[in-house]
Amino acid sequence: MRNRRRRSRAVIAVVLAAVLGAAGCDAMGDDSPAPGVTKARATRAAPVWDRTPSSIAAVGDSITRGFDACTVLSDCPEVSWATGTSTQVDSLAVRLLGRTKAAENSWNYAVTGARMADLPGQMAHAVARRPQLVTVMAGANDACRATASAMTPVDDFRAQFEEAMSTLREALPKAQVYVASVPNLKRLWSQGRTNPLGKQVWKLGICPSMLSDADDLAAAATLRRDRVQQRVEAYNKVLEEVCAKDRRCRFDGGAVFDYEFGTDQLSHWDWFHPSTDGQARLAAIAYRRVTADEPVA
């Protein structure tokens, strides 16, 4: 009788384990893997980063608004690298969602002239849509000030970005974030200054900290441009470090900063903002990073 009872208990235990295994949970009801499934296998089966989000919201500045890409002194969100619907660009939203769904399930909350201090407010608007992916491109206007000394301090920039991320996480703990690096402003100066019209437009006050006196190669002007460039690099370091603390955030690894754009990628209205072609290049960079198997090392 004792042996029979032992065999009965063993059979019940096997049946119970099979039922729980089929249900994909354990007896405690938590997120632990099912019996026989290692933590490594469970992680591979349900990766944190989803390469096929179904909705996208964008925050940032004039680059994401497509400013001066279509007409002078105007936003042109239809060619935005992040959420535009133009066939000339094939934005990140179009590449991920398809053109029809991109029009329905993507939203652009970027604002021309915005700095990092404005990002928490934009993020608050974005989370109301409950997007699965949020794109961030901000920082150029923090470096593009009237003078180099007026640039946003690095510590302030960090605190503002952290606040924006906290705003997102408090509302949407599982939303994904793609963070683009701040573009290389010194390369923009070196490319745009080859065009006489561009230099005339810059005199109207476009990014004076980098672009004023474009032909001045004296020590003081060179030092000023170097200070701006170093600040941009510091901003990108902040973006990388803050993003690295969030398991659902991907930084572009400096891809936008490193991209060797030419004059064809610059707006011929102001020789500063991306042209339609430039927007398409930004979209391609973002798509590669979002759909990569692994984040950039």
N, C-alpha and C positions, 0 to 999 in steps of 0.2 A: 504493500500500500504506500509505504514511504517513497519507494522508487517511482511509483506511478504518479504521485503528487509532484515529485521533482520534475518528471518529464512534462507534466501538464503545465507547470509554471514556466518551463523553458519554452514550450510551444507558444504560450501567451506572450512571452517577452519578444519572441521572434516576430509574431504577428503585429504586436504593437509597434515595434521598430519599423516594420515595413510600412505600416499606415502613416506613421509620422514622417518617414522618409518620403513617401509619395506626396505628402502635403507640403513638403519643402520647409518644415519648421522643426523646432525642437520642443521638448516637453516644457521648457520655461517660457516659450512664446516670445523670445526676443529675436534679435537679428543674427544670431549665431548660425553657422551653416548647418545643414541637415546632417544626420548621422552618415559617416562615410565620406563627407565632403570636406576637404581641407579648406582652411581660410584662403589659401592662395587660389584654389580653384573657384571658390565663391567670388573672390574679387575679380577674377578674369571673366566670370559669367556676368557680373553686373558692374562694369566700369563706371567710375565717377563721372568721367567726361563723356558726354553724349555728342557725337559728331553730326547728329541729324536733329537739331532743335526744330520745333514747329512754329516758333514765334521769336521775333527779334525787336529790341528797342535800342536806339542809338542816343548817346549823350556826347557832348563835346562842344566844339567851336565852329568857326566858319568853314573849315575844311569839310566837316561832315555835312554842313548845309549846302555844299556845292557853290559857295559864294564866288561870283565872277567867272564861273565856268561856262555860262550860257550867254549872259548879257552883263553889261557893265553895272557895277554897284548893286547887284541883285543876288539874292539867294536863288539857287536852282536845285532844290532837293531831289528832283527827278533823276539827277546824275550823281547823287551821293554814293560814294563807295560802299556805304553801309546798308542803306535802305532804298536806294533809287530803283526806278523801274525802267530806265532807259536801256534800249538795246545796244547803245554805244558803250555802256559801262559794264553791264551784267554784274550788278552789285552783289555783295555778300548775301543779302536776303534773296535775290533772284537765284543765285547759285545753290543756295541751301533749300529754298522753299518752292522754287518755280515762280514764274512771273505773275501768275494769277494770285497765288497765295501770298506772295511778297507784298502785293498791293493791299491785301486784306489783313495780314498778320505781321506787319512791321511798322514801327513808329519812330519818327525822328524828333527827338527833343533837344538836339544841339541848338546853340544860339550863336550867331555871328558876334564876335567880340568877346565871347565868354572866356573866363580864366578858371583856374582850378577851384577858386573860391565859389564859383557858381555851380560846380558839379553836384554838390549835395542836393540843391534845389531841383536840378534837372533829374537827378536820380529818383527823387520823391515822385515826380510826375511819371517817370518810366515804370516804377514798380506798380503803379495803379493798373497798368495793363497786364501785369503778371507775365512778363515775357520769359521764355526759357533761356534766352541768351541776350546779354547786354553788351554792346560795344562801347568802348571808351577811347576817345582821341582828344586829349587836352594837354595844354602846356605851352604851346607856341606863343600864345598871347601873354603868358607870364614872363617870357623872355623878351618879347617884342614890346618894350616900353619906350618912353621918351628918351630915357638915358639908361645906361647899364646899371647905375646905382638904384634905379627904380624897379628893377626886376624883383619878382616875388622871392623872398628868402626861401632857401631849401627846406628849412624846418616847417615853415608855414605851408609850403606846398605839400609836404608829407602829411601834416595834420589834416589838411583839406581833403586829400585823396582818401585818407583813412576814414574820415567822416562820411564821404560819399559811399565807400564800401560798407560801412556800418549801416547806413540808411538802407542799402540794398539788402543786407543780410538780415536785418530785423524784420523785413517784410517778406523776403523770398530767400530762405536759407539754402535752397537747392538750385537757384538760378545760376547759370554759367556766365562768366565774364571774359571777354576778349579785350585786352589792353594793347593799343598800338603805341609805339614809341613816338616821341616828339621828333618831327622832321629835322634834318640837318640844315640849319639856317645859314651856316657859313657856305655850304655848297650852293644854296639858293643865291647868295650874294655873288659867288664866283660865276654862276651861270647867267644870272639876269643882267649883270653889269656889262655883258657883251652886247646888249641891245640898247641903242641910244634912247629909244622910246621908253624902255623899261626904267632907265635911270631917271628920266624926266618924271615919270609917274611916281617913283619912289620919293621924289622931293616933296610930294604932297603930304608925306608923313607916314608912309608905310614902314612899319618895323624900324623906327629910327635907331634903336640901339645897335642894330646890325647893318642897316642899309643906308643910313645917312652918309653923305660924302663918299659915294660908292667908289670914286676913283682915287681917293686919298689913301696912299700906301705908306704914309709916314708912321713913325713908331707909335704915336698916341692912338691913331685910328686902328692900327693893327692890334694893339693891346686891348682896345675896346671890343673889337670883334672876337678876340680870343676869350675875353671874359664872358661874353654872351654864349659862345660855343661851350665853354666849360660849364656854364649854368645849365644849358640844355642837357649836357651829358649827366650832370648831377640829377636833374629831373628824371631822366630815364632810369638812373640807378634807383631812385625812389620808387618809380612805377614797378620796376622789377622786384624790389624787395617786398613791397606791400603785397603785390600780387602773389608772390611765392608763399606767403603765409596762409593763403586761401586755396584749399584743394580744388575748388571749382573755378579758379582763375587762371587764364593763360596770357602771359606777356608775349609779345611778338619776337622777343630775343634781340631787339634792336633792328629788325628787318626794315622798318620804314626809315629809320635814321640812316641805315647803311645803304639804302637804295640809291644808285647813281643816276638820278634823274637828269634829263637834259631840258632844253628850252621847249621841246614839244610837249613836255609834261607840265608846263607852267601856263597859267592863263595869260593870253595876249592882251587882256585888259589891264592887268596890273603887274604881271611878271613876278607874282608872289604866290598866289593861291594855285592849287592844281587845276589844270585844264581838264576837259572831259577825258582825254587820254590819261592824264595823271590820276584821275579818279578811278579809271579802269585798272591801273597798275596797283593802286591801294586795295581795290577789291580782290585782286588776284592774290596779293600777299596775305590778306586776312583769310581768304578761303583756304589757302595752303596751311595756315597755322591752326585754324579751327578744325579742319578735317584730318590733321596729322594723327598718326597712331599714338605718338608721344609728344609731350610739350618740348619746346626747345630747351636743350641742356644749358 
